[in-house]
Amino acid sequence: MNYKQKIIFTTLLDYYQSGIVDPYLENNKYLLLKCFKFDLKRIQETKIEEDKIKKKNFSKIDDVINTNGKNLNNTDSIQNPILKAEKLSYLSNDIVSLEQSINSFEEFYSLRGSNQLLFGKGNPNSKFLFISEPPSYREQLEGKPYVDSCEELFDKIIKAMGLISLKENECNIYVIPSLPFKPIKNNINKTSDLELMKPFLKRYIEILSPSYLVLISKIPSTILGINDFLRIGDTDGYVGRYLGIPTIEIEGMKSMIDNQNKKRKTWNNIKLLMKVVEQKNG
């Protein structure tokens, strides 16, 4: 598959997970066959094999807990996915073990639509922690929080803050996705992936212990449950605090590209945060 086909293919996958494209409808089947010359039967067989490999690679929840020297005796707690997520996150004392716990947590509905997860990038010792939007399929494949025009805009914001981007050797930021996978539509009565991610995301912040926190788009604040606290509608900018950390919310990259007016709120919040940084540095 060439580069252009990969872009088209990942876009169609996004549409498929959103319920816009069904590869088994005749019209869409014709489109896929013409664009990629795919054997749909082989795609199905490959997906089955990938699912088998994923099940083998995913550690069982009990294995992760036993590795940390803990044992859950309360069967009611084990059956509750939110309590299970909270216990797993609590048992993680560093980023590596936390990400292993996320990777092994099979309660995430969206994992069925992900080939690989996207975890933190950059310098984990940075004072600045950015929590980005969930990745697209292409961002998952490339292992980057943003690509193309979104990556360019993100780098501009980083440089405007006087920081060093992910592309540089001396990078002084750390970026984690609010969800390490692209969320897919949940058509069954099941706990939301946003609810299940909350204890893991909170634990990320506790372990990294940054001096400043930047939430990108409304998704991170929704997961953490601090929408009202951050006064999202304040276009003049507002610096709040989460776990005692100065925190701002900025618009999502694609949202700003599509609507230039949204850059104003982002810039106002960034300026306010940098004033806090200057005051702290004296």
C-alpha positions in Angstrom: 0.0 0.0 0.0 1.5 3.4 -1.0 1.4 6.5 1.2 -1.7 8.0 -0.4 -3.6 4.7 0.0 -2.6 4.6 3.7 -4.1 8.1 4.3 -7.3 7.2 2.4 -7.5 3.8 4.2 -7.1 5.3 7.7 -9.7 7.9 6.9 -12.2 5.2 5.8 -11.5 3.3 9.0 -12.3 6.4 10.9 -15.6 6.6 9.0 -16.3 2.9 9.5 -15.9 3.2 13.3 -18.2 6.3 13.3 -20.8 4.2 11.5 -20.5 6.2 8.2 -19.0 3.5 6.1 -19.9 -0.2 6.1 -17.4 -2.2 4.1 -19.9 -5.0 3.6 -22.5 -2.9 1.9 -22.3 -3.3 -1.9 -21.5 0.4 -2.8 -18.8 0.6 -0.1 -17.4 -2.8 -1.0 -17.1 -1.6 -4.6 -15.2 1.5 -3.4 -12.8 -0.5 -1.3 -12.1 -3.0 -4.0 -11.5 -0.3 -6.7 -9.3 1.9 -4.4 -7.2 -0.8 -2.8 -7.9 -4.0 -4.7 -8.5 -5.6 -1.3 -9.6 -9.2 -0.8 -12.4 -8.7 1.8 -12.3 -12.3 2.8 -8.6 -11.9 3.5 -9.2 -8.8 5.6 -11.7 -10.8 7.7 -9.1 -13.6 8.2 -6.4 -11.1 9.1 -8.6 -9.4 11.6 -9.4 -12.8 13.3 -5.7 -13.6 13.5 -4.9 -10.1 14.9 -7.6 -10.6 17.6 -6.0 -13.9 18.6 -2.6 -12.3 18.9 -4.0 -9.4 20.9 -5.7 -11.8 23.3 -2.4 -13.7 23.8 -0.4 -10.5 24.3 -2.8 -8.9 26.7 -2.0 -9.9 30.3 -4.9 -10.8 32.5 -5.9 -8.3 35.1 -5.0 -10.7 37.9 -1.5 -11.2 36.5 -0.9 -7.5 36.6 -2.1 -7.3 40.2 -0.1 -10.3 41.3 3.1 -8.8 39.7 2.6 -5.8 42.0 2.3 -8.1 45.0 -1.4 -7.5 45.5 -4.4 -9.7 45.4 -8.1 -8.8 45.0 -10.3 -10.9 47.2 -13.5 -8.9 46.8 -15.3 -10.5 43.8 -17.8 -7.6 43.7 -14.9 -5.2 43.1 -13.4 -7.4 40.4 -16.7 -7.4 38.5 -17.0 -3.6 38.6 -14.9 -2.3 35.7 -14.5 1.2 37.2 -13.2 -0.2 40.5 -11.0 -2.6 38.5 -9.5 0.4 36.7 -9.0 2.3 39.9 -7.2 -0.6 41.6 -5.0 -1.2 38.6 -4.0 2.5 38.3 -3.4 2.7 42.1 -1.0 -0.3 41.9 1.1 1.4 39.2 4.0 3.3 40.6 5.7 4.5 37.4 4.8 5.2 33.8 5.9 1.9 32.4 3.8 -0.1 34.8 0.8 2.3 34.3 1.0 1.9 30.6 1.3 -1.9 30.9 -1.9 -1.8 33.1 -3.7 0.2 30.5 -2.6 -2.1 27.7 -3.8 -5.1 29.7 -7.2 -3.6 30.6 -9.7 -5.5 28.5 -12.7 -3.5 29.7 -12.1 -0.7 27.2 -14.7 -1.1 24.4 -12.6 0.9 21.9 -9.7 -1.6 22.0 -11.5 -3.7 19.5 -10.9 -1.0 16.9 -7.3 -0.4 17.7 -4.2 -2.1 16.3 -1.8 -0.4 18.7 -2.1 2.1 21.5 -0.5 5.6 21.6 1.3 6.4 24.9 3.3 9.3 26.2 5.9 11.1 24.1 8.7 13.5 25.0 10.5 14.2 28.2 8.7 12.7 31.2 10.7 15.0 33.5 9.3 18.1 31.9 7.5 20.7 33.9 4.9 21.0 31.2 2.4 18.1 30.7 0.1 18.3 27.7 -2.9 16.0 27.5 -3.9 15.8 23.9 -6.9 14.6 22.0 -7.5 10.9 21.3 -5.4 9.8 18.3 -6.8 9.0 14.8 -5.9 5.7 13.2 -3.0 7.4 11.3 -1.6 8.9 14.5 -1.8 5.5 16.1 0.1 3.9 13.2 2.8 6.6 13.2 3.1 6.7 17.0 2.6 10.5 17.2 0.0 12.7 19.0 -0.5 14.8 15.8 0.4 14.6 12.1 0.4 17.0 9.1 -1.3 20.4 9.7 -2.2 19.5 13.3 1.4 18.7 14.0 2.5 22.0 12.5 0.0 24.0 14.6 1.0 22.1 17.8 4.7 22.9 17.2 3.9 26.6 16.6 2.0 26.7 20.0 5.0 25.0 21.7 7.4 27.4 20.2 5.2 30.4 21.1 5.4 29.2 24.7 9.2 29.3 24.5 9.3 25.5 24.8 11.1 22.8 22.7 8.9 20.5 20.5 8.8 16.7 20.3 10.9 16.8 17.2 14.0 18.3 18.9 16.6 16.3 20.9 16.4 18.8 23.8 12.6 18.4 24.0 11.2 19.8 27.3 7.6 18.9 27.1 5.7 15.6 27.6 2.5 14.7 25.8 0.0 12.0 26.7 -3.3 11.3 24.9 -6.5 11.7 26.9 -7.3 8.2 25.5 -4.5 6.0 24.0 -6.9 4.8 21.2 -9.5 6.2 18.9 -12.9 6.0 20.7 -15.5 4.1 18.8 -19.2 4.1 19.1 -20.5 2.0 22.0 -23.8 0.4 21.0 -24.2 -1.8 24.0 -25.1 -1.0 27.6 -21.6 -0.7 28.9 -19.5 1.7 31.0 -18.1 4.5 28.9 -14.4 4.4 28.0 -14.1 8.0 29.2 -15.2 6.8 32.7 -12.8 3.9 32.7 -9.9 6.1 31.6 -10.3 8.6 34.4 -8.3 6.8 37.1 -5.5 6.0 34.7 -5.3 9.6 33.4 -5.3 10.9 37.0 -2.6 8.5 37.9 -0.5 9.7 34.9 -0.6 13.2 36.4 0.2 12.0 39.9 3.2 10.0 38.7 4.6 12.7 36.3 3.9 15.4 38.9 4.2 18.3 36.4 4.4 22.0 37.4 1.9 23.0 34.7 -0.9 21.2 32.9 -2.3 21.9 29.4 -5.5 20.2 28.4 -6.1 20.1 24.6 -9.8 20.1 23.6 -12.7 19.4 26.0 -12.1 15.6 26.1 -9.4 15.6 28.8 -11.4 17.9 31.2 -14.5 15.8 30.5 -12.6 12.6 31.5 -11.2 14.2 34.6 -14.6 15.7 35.5 -13.4 19.4 35.7 -15.4 21.1 33.0 -17.0 23.6 35.3 -13.9 24.1 37.3 -11.9 25.3 34.3 -14.7 27.8 33.2 -14.5 26.5 29.6 -16.7 29.3 28.2 -14.4 32.1 29.4 -12.9 33.5 26.2 -10.7 36.0 28.1 -8.7 33.0 29.4 -8.6 31.3 32.8 -6.0 29.4 34.7 -7.5 26.8 37.1 -5.9 24.2 39.2 -6.1 20.4 39.1 -4.4 18.4 42.0 -2.9 21.8 42.9 -1.3 22.2 39.4 -1.9 25.4 37.4 -4.1 24.1 34.6 -5.4 25.6 31.3 -7.6 24.3 28.5 -6.9 25.1 24.9 -8.9 24.3 21.8 -8.2 21.1 19.8 -5.8 21.4 16.9 -8.2 20.5 14.1 -10.9 22.7 15.7 -8.5 25.7 15.5 -7.6 24.9 11.9 -11.3 24.7 10.9 -12.2 27.8 12.9 -9.6 30.5 13.2 -11.6 32.4 15.8 -11.0 29.6 18.3 -7.3 30.4 18.3 -8.0 33.6 20.3 -9.2 31.7 23.4 -6.2 29.4 23.2 -3.7 32.3 22.9 -5.4 34.1 25.9 -5.1 31.0 28.1 -1.5 30.4 27.0 -0.5 34.0 27.8 -2.1 33.7 31.3 -0.3 30.4 32.0 3.0 31.9 30.9 2.5 34.8 33.3 2.1 32.3 36.1 5.3 30.7 35.0 7.1 34.0 35.0 5.8 34.9 38.4 6.9 31.5 39.8 10.4 31.9 38.2 10.6 35.4 39.7 
